[in-house]
Amino acid sequence: MRRKFLPAAAAVLTAVLAAFGLVSAGLAQSGSSAPPAAGVSAGPCIERGRTLEAQRRWGEALAHYEDGLRQFPADGALRQRFDVARLHFDVCRRYGDRSFRQGLARTPPPEGVDLYGEVLLKIHTHYVEAPKWNRLVEYGTRALEVALEEAAFLEANRLTASEASRGAFLEELHRTLDPRPIQTRAEACDAVSAAAALARQRLGLPPAAVMMEYACGAVSFLDHYSTYLTPDQLNEVYSQIEGNFVGLGVVLKAQEGKLVILRVIPNSPAKRAGIRDGDRILAVDGKSTSALSTDQAANLLQGEAGIAAELVVAAPGGTPRQVRVERERVEVPSVEGARIEDRASGIAYLKLVCFQKTTLRDLDSALWSLHRAGMKALVIDLRENPGGLLDAAVDAADLFLQRGVIVYTRGRNAHENVTHSAHEAGTWRVPLVLIVDQDSASAAEIFAGALHDHRRATLVGRRTYGKGSVQGIFPLAAAGAGVRLTTAKFYSPSGQPYSGVGVEPDIQVHQVARPTGSAPAGSSPSPPSADFDPMLAAALQAAQQRVVQR
C-alpha cells in the first residue's frame, strides 16, 4: 500500500515522533533564511558541531548542522559534516530500535541480498531522479565505515576485531570496489554481495548486517528527506498519518544534552499528569537521562499501551518532580486553540498543527463552531506546522478557494504529474490571515502558498521553510520495514517552486520568541496572547483591516 506523505521539518527522524521521539528540523534549502553577513563564515558553526560529535551527541550535532546550513547553504565543509553526523545518527538510531535488531537477527544471507535488491528496485521505480548506481554503492560503503566506528553496531553484531583489523578490511574493500564498473542495478547488487562476503571472511560480520548498511546508505544518499524506516518507525509514520499513536503524548527536542518537551498534546496522558511545555525529562524509570545520549533516553519512553513510565521532570530553573504516566493510544488533533480572539471585531483564531487524515474533519468542525460564535474573520496559525499529507493540505485549501489550481506536482514518472484544483462547493468566504514562520513546511507551504497566490489570505510572519518535494512511503517485503523516497517536486499555483524558496509573507514580523513552560504548577500554559506575541498582534491587525475593507 502506498501513501503520499510530505514529511516535515523532522526529516532526520522520519517524521515528528510525537509519541516519544526527538524532533529535528529537516535541511533547509538555499533561500530559507537570510544570507550571512559579509565576512561571516561557517567556521564557528563547524567547530561547535565538532564538539558535539566528539561527545557523540549525534542527534544534536545533526540538528546543529541543519541550522547552520540554513545560514550557509553553499558551504561544502558544513554539508560534509552534516552527512557524517547523519550517518552516525542513523546507525545509532537503527541499532537502538528493537524491531530493527530483531528483524536483522532473523534475516539469513539470501534475504539480506533480497532486501538490498528490493531497496534498489524501489529507488529505480519511484525516485524522482534516475539513480546513479555507482554513487549509491559508494555511499553504502561510507555507511559501513561509519557503522564500524559505532559501539552499538559492534556489540549487536558481536564484532571483536581490532581497530587495526577493521581499518585493514576497509582498505581492502576500497581496493576491491573502487575500480569496479557499476552502471546498473544488477552490478550494484553484485558489488555489495562481494563486499558482504569480504566482510564475513575478514571480520566475521553477518552478511545481512553489511547489506543493511549498504541499503540504508543508498537511501540516505538520495536526499535529506529519503530514509530507511525500521518496522517500528514505519508503524509510527502510519500512526501519525492516521492521527493517533501509542505513547505518552509529548513531542521532544534534544537541547544541550537534555530532553526538552517541546509540546504536550491535548487530552494526552502526559497532559493529564501535569507535564507542561518546556519541561525537561531528567530520568526515566530510575535511569538518569544525563548519562544517556538523547536517542537512548528517548527510546526509554517507548512501550506498550497500559505500561506506565516513571519520570522525573523539571521546569527550567524549577524543582524536579516525579510523574507517573501510563502509555495509551493518543488521538492527535490537527486543530488546536479554536476561539474568538477579538469579540468586538469577530476575529477568530485557530492553530493548524499538522496535516493528517483527520484534518478536514477537524478543521470543518472548528469552522462551524467559530461561525456559530460570531466569526467575521479568521486567523490561522501555521507556525511550526511541519506538513503531512498532500491530500489533507489540498482539502484544507479547498475549503477557502472557489476555483483554480491549489498545487501541482511533477516527477520522473508520468503518474506523479498531477494538478490539484479547488471546487466551489462548501467554500468559506470569511476574510483570512495566515501566520507562518521558518518552520512552516511542506504541506503547510502548499496550503499557505495556494491561498496567497489566489489573494485569498494575507500572510504574516517569516518566510516559510522552503521544502518543495513529495515523499512516498513504500513497505518492503523483507524485514517488515519500509523506505521513504522523494517521488516528485511540487509547485505553487503561479508555477513557482517551493524548494529553497518557501512562501514570502505580506507582512514581515521577525520577533517570534514566546514564553513556554511558565504556567503555575498543575495548570496549563495559556494560549498565545497578542500581549507577548507580536506575530499574533500583527495578524489581528491585518484581520481587522480585512474586515473593514470587506
GIJOWO-V319029 format. One record per pair of residues at least 6 apart in sequence whose ideal C-beta (glycine too) atoms are under 8 Angstrom apart, sorted by the first residue. I is the first residue (numbers start at 1). J is the second residue. Records with the same first field share a line. If there is no record, write none. Layout:
BEGIN
I=J + J
END
This chain:
BEGIN
1=475
2=472 + 473 + 474
3=238 + 241 + 389 + 472 + 473
4=389 + 390 + 391 + 470 + 471 + 472
5=15 + 237 + 241 + 388 + 389 + 390 + 471 + 472 + 473 + 484
6=355 + 387 + 388 + 389 + 390 + 393 + 442 + 443 + 446 + 467 + 469 + 470 + 471
7=14 + 15 + 26 + 225 + 386 + 387 + 442 + 471 + 484
8=15 + 16 + 26 + 354 + 386 + 387 + 388 + 441 + 442 + 467
9=23 + 24 + 25 + 26 + 386 + 387 + 439 + 441 + 442 + 465 + 467
10=16 + 17 + 23 + 24 + 25 + 26 + 386
11=24 + 26 + 27 + 224 + 225 + 227
12=24 + 26 + 59 + 62 + 63 + 66 + 86 + 89 + 224 + 227
13=21 + 22 + 23 + 24 + 93
14=227 + 229 + 233 + 236 + 237 + 484
15=236 + 237 + 240 + 386
16=23 + 240 + 251 + 354 + 386
17=23 + 236 + 251 + 252 + 298
18=240 + 245 + 247 + 249 + 250 + 251 + 265 + 330 + 332
19=236 + 239 + 245 + 246 + 247 + 248 + 249 + 301 + 302 + 330
20=247 + 248 + 250 + 252 + 298 + 299 + 301 + 302
21=236 + 252 + 298
22=59 + 252 + 253 + 254 + 259 + 294 + 295 + 298
23=251 + 252 + 253 + 262
24=59 + 62 + 63 + 66 + 253 + 254
25=63 + 66 + 67 + 439 + 465
26=66 + 224 + 225 + 441 + 465 + 467
27=66 + 69 + 82 + 224
28=66 + 69 + 70 + 73 + 438 + 465 + 466
29=73 + 466 + 467 + 468 + 499 + 500 + 501
30=73 + 74 + 500
31=73 + 463 + 466 + 500 + 501 + 502
32=70 + 73 + 438 + 463 + 464 + 465 + 466 + 500 + 502
33=70 + 71 + 438 + 463
34=71
35=71
36=71 + 72
41=72
42=68 + 71 + 72 + 75 + 77 + 78
45=64 + 65 + 67 + 68 + 71 + 72 + 78
46=68 + 77 + 78 + 81
48=64
49=61 + 64 + 65 + 68 + 81 + 85
50=81
52=58 + 60 + 61 + 64
53=61 + 81 + 84 + 85 + 88
55=257
56=88 + 293
57=254 + 257 + 293 + 294
58=85 + 88 + 89 + 92 + 293 + 295
59=89 + 254 + 293 + 294 + 295
60=254 + 255 + 256 + 257 + 294
61=81 + 85 + 88 + 89
62=82 + 85 + 86 + 89
63=254
65=78 + 81 + 82 + 85
66=82
68=75 + 78 + 82
69=75 + 78 + 79 + 82
70=438
72=78
73=500
84=146
86=220 + 224
87=142 + 143 + 146 + 217 + 220
88=146 + 149 + 150
89=295
90=143 + 216 + 220 + 227 + 228
91=143 + 146 + 147 + 150 + 152 + 153 + 213 + 216
92=150 + 152 + 293 + 295
93=295
94=100 + 212 + 216 + 228 + 230
95=101 + 150 + 152 + 153 + 156
96=152 + 295 + 296 + 299
97=230 + 232 + 233 + 299
98=232
99=230 + 231 + 232 + 233 + 480
100=230 + 231 + 232 + 481
101=156
103=230 + 231 + 479 + 480 + 481
104=156 + 206 + 208 + 209 + 212 + 479
107=115 + 208 + 212 + 478 + 479
108=208
109=196 + 206 + 207 + 208
111=208 + 478 + 479
112=196 + 206 + 207 + 208 + 210 + 211 + 212
113=189 + 193 + 196 + 207 + 211
114=477 + 478
115=208 + 211 + 212 + 215 + 476 + 478 + 479
116=189 + 192 + 211 + 212 + 214 + 215
117=185 + 189
118=476 + 477 + 478
119=215 + 218 + 219 + 228 + 476 + 483
120=131 + 133 + 136 + 185 + 188 + 189 + 218
121=185
122=474 + 476 + 483 + 485
123=131 + 136 + 218 + 219 + 222 + 483 + 485
124=131 + 185
125=413
126=413 + 472 + 474 + 485 + 487
127=222 + 226 + 412 + 485 + 486 + 487
128=411 + 412 + 416 + 469 + 486 + 487 + 488 + 489
129=412
130=412
131=185 + 222
133=182 + 183 + 184 + 185 + 187 + 188
134=181 + 182 + 183 + 188
135=221
136=188 + 217 + 218 + 221
137=177 + 182 + 188 + 191 + 192 + 214 + 218
138=221
139=217 + 218 + 220 + 221
140=192 + 195 + 213 + 214 + 215 + 216 + 217 + 218 + 221
141=173 + 174 + 177 + 195 + 214 + 217
142=217
143=213 + 214 + 216 + 217 + 220
144=173 + 195 + 199 + 210 + 213 + 214 + 217
145=170
147=153 + 209 + 213
148=154 + 159 + 166 + 170
153=159 + 209
156=209
157=205 + 206 + 209
159=203 + 204 + 205
161=169 + 202 + 203 + 204
165=202 + 203
166=203
168=202
169=198 + 199 + 202 + 203
172=198 + 202
173=195 + 198 + 199
176=194 + 195 + 198
177=191 + 194 + 195
180=187 + 191
181=187
182=188 + 191
192=210 + 211 + 214
193=211
195=210 + 214
196=205 + 207 + 210 + 211 + 214
197=207
199=205 + 207 + 210
200=206 + 207 + 210
215=228
216=228
219=226 + 227 + 228 + 483 + 485
220=226 + 227 + 228
222=485 + 486
223=469 + 486
225=467 + 469 + 471 + 484 + 486
226=471 + 483 + 484 + 485 + 486
227=483 + 484
228=481 + 482 + 483
229=237 + 473 + 481 + 482 + 483 + 484
230=481
231=479 + 480 + 481
232=302
233=482
234=473 + 475 + 480 + 481 + 482
236=245
237=473 + 482 + 484
238=473
239=245 + 246
240=332 + 354 + 356 + 388
241=356 + 357 + 388 + 389
242=356 + 357 + 358
243=331 + 332 + 333 + 334 + 356 + 357 + 358
244=329 + 330 + 331 + 332
245=329 + 330 + 332
246=303 + 304 + 305 + 327 + 328 + 329 + 330
247=301 + 302 + 327 + 330
248=268 + 269 + 270 + 275 + 301 + 309 + 325 + 327 + 330
249=264 + 265 + 267 + 268 + 269 + 270 + 271 + 330
250=261 + 262 + 263 + 264 + 265 + 268 + 270 + 275
251=261 + 262 + 263 + 264 + 265
252=259 + 260 + 261 + 262 + 281 + 298 + 301
253=259 + 260 + 261 + 262
254=260 + 294
257=290 + 294
258=280 + 281 + 289 + 290 + 294
259=280 + 281 + 289 + 294 + 297 + 298
260=278 + 279 + 280 + 281
261=270 + 275 + 276 + 277 + 278 + 279 + 280 + 281 + 313 + 517
262=277
263=277
264=270 + 271 + 275 + 276 + 277
265=271 + 330 + 332 + 333
266=333 + 336
267=330 + 331 + 333
268=330
269=325 + 326 + 327 + 328 + 330
270=325
271=524
273=323 + 324 + 325
274=323 + 521 + 522
275=311 + 313 + 323 + 325
276=315 + 517 + 519 + 524 + 525
277=516 + 517 + 525
278=315 + 316 + 516 + 517 + 518 + 525
279=313 + 314 + 315 + 517
280=313 + 314 + 315 + 316
281=289 + 297 + 301 + 311 + 312 + 313
282=288 + 289 + 290 + 312 + 313 + 314 + 320
283=289 + 311 + 312
284=297 + 300 + 301 + 309 + 310 + 311
285=300 + 309 + 310
286=310
287=300
289=297 + 300
292=300
300=309
301=309
303=309 + 327
304=327
305=327 + 328 + 329
306=326 + 327 + 328
307=326 + 327
308=324 + 325 + 326 + 327
309=324 + 325 + 326 + 327
310=322 + 323 + 324
311=322 + 323 + 324 + 325
312=320 + 321 + 322 + 323
313=320 + 321 + 323
314=320 + 321
315=517 + 518
316=517
332=353 + 354 + 356
333=353 + 358 + 362
334=352 + 353 + 354 + 355 + 356 + 358 + 359 + 362 + 363 + 388 + 392
335=350 + 351 + 352 + 353 + 359 + 362 + 363 + 365 + 366
336=350 + 351 + 353
337=349 + 350 + 351 + 381 + 527 + 528
338=348 + 349 + 350 + 366 + 369 + 370
339=348 + 349 + 350 + 370 + 527
340=346 + 347 + 348 + 349 + 370 + 373 + 374 + 375
341=347 + 348 + 349 + 379 + 530 + 536 + 540
342=540 + 543 + 544
343=374
345=376 + 377 + 543 + 544 + 547
346=374 + 375 + 376 + 377 + 547
347=375 + 376 + 377 + 378 + 379 + 540 + 543 + 544 + 547
348=370 + 373 + 375 + 377 + 378 + 379
349=378 + 379 + 381 + 528 + 536
350=363 + 366 + 370 + 378 + 379 + 380 + 381
351=380 + 381 + 383
352=359 + 363 + 380 + 381 + 382 + 385 + 396 + 444 + 447
353=385
354=385 + 386 + 387 + 388
355=385 + 387 + 388 + 389 + 392 + 393 + 396 + 443 + 444 + 447
356=388 + 389 + 392
357=389 + 392
359=388 + 389 + 392 + 395 + 396
360=392 + 395 + 396 + 399
363=396 + 399
364=399
367=375 + 378 + 399 + 428
370=378
371=430
375=430
376=430 + 431 + 547
377=430 + 431 + 432 + 433 + 543 + 544 + 546 + 547
378=430 + 431 + 432 + 433 + 543
379=432 + 433 + 434 + 435 + 536 + 539 + 540 + 543
380=432 + 433 + 434 + 435 + 457
381=434 + 435 + 528 + 536 + 539
382=434 + 435 + 436 + 437 + 440 + 444 + 447 + 448
383=435 + 436 + 437 + 439 + 440 + 461 + 512 + 535
384=437 + 439 + 440
385=439 + 440 + 441 + 443 + 444
386=439 + 441 + 442 + 444
387=393 + 441 + 442 + 443 + 444 + 445 + 467
388=442 + 443
389=443
390=407 + 409 + 420 + 443 + 446 + 470 + 490
392=443
393=406 + 407 + 443 + 444 + 446 + 447
394=406 + 407 + 420 + 446
396=447
397=406 + 407 + 422 + 446 + 447 + 450 + 451
398=406 + 422 + 423 + 426 + 427
399=426 + 427 + 428
400=427 + 428 + 432 + 451 + 456 + 457
401=422 + 427 + 450 + 451 + 454 + 456
402=422 + 424 + 427
403=421 + 422 + 423 + 424
404=421 + 422 + 454 + 493
405=419 + 420 + 421 + 422 + 450 + 493
406=420 + 421 + 422 + 446 + 450 + 493
407=420 + 446 + 449 + 450 + 490 + 491 + 492 + 493
408=417 + 418 + 419 + 420 + 490 + 491
409=416 + 417 + 418 + 470 + 488 + 489 + 490 + 491
410=416 + 417 + 488 + 489 + 490 + 491
411=417 + 470 + 487 + 488 + 489
413=487
416=470 + 487 + 488
417=488
422=450
431=543 + 546 + 547 + 550
432=451 + 456 + 457 + 458 + 546
433=457 + 458 + 459 + 460 + 539 + 540 + 542 + 543 + 546
434=447 + 448 + 451 + 452 + 457 + 458 + 459 + 460 + 539
435=460 + 461 + 535 + 536 + 539
436=444 + 448 + 459 + 460 + 461 + 462 + 463 + 464 + 503 + 505
437=461 + 462 + 464 + 512 + 535
438=462 + 463 + 464 + 465
439=465
440=448 + 461 + 464 + 465 + 503
441=464 + 465 + 466 + 467
442=465 + 467
444=464
445=464 + 465 + 466 + 467 + 468 + 498 + 502 + 503
446=490 + 498
448=457 + 459 + 464 + 503
449=492 + 493 + 496 + 498 + 503
450=456 + 492 + 493
451=457
452=459 + 503 + 506
453=492 + 493 + 494
454=493
458=506 + 507 + 542 + 543 + 546
459=503 + 504 + 505 + 506 + 507
460=505 + 506 + 507 + 509 + 535 + 538 + 539 + 542
461=505 + 507 + 508 + 509 + 512 + 535 + 538 + 539
462=505 + 508 + 509 + 510 + 512
463=502 + 503 + 504 + 505
464=498 + 502 + 503
465=502
466=498 + 499 + 500 + 501 + 502
467=498 + 499
468=489 + 490 + 491 + 497 + 498 + 499 + 500 + 501
469=486 + 488 + 489 + 490 + 499
470=486 + 487 + 488 + 489 + 490
471=484 + 485 + 486 + 487
472=484 + 485 + 487
473=482 + 483 + 484
474=482 + 483 + 484 + 485
475=481 + 482
476=482 + 483
489=497 + 499
490=498
491=497 + 498
492=498 + 503
506=542
507=538 + 542
509=534 + 535 + 538
511=534 + 535
512=535
514=528 + 532 + 533
515=532
516=525
517=525
518=525
519=525 + 526
528=536
529=536
530=536 + 537 + 540
END
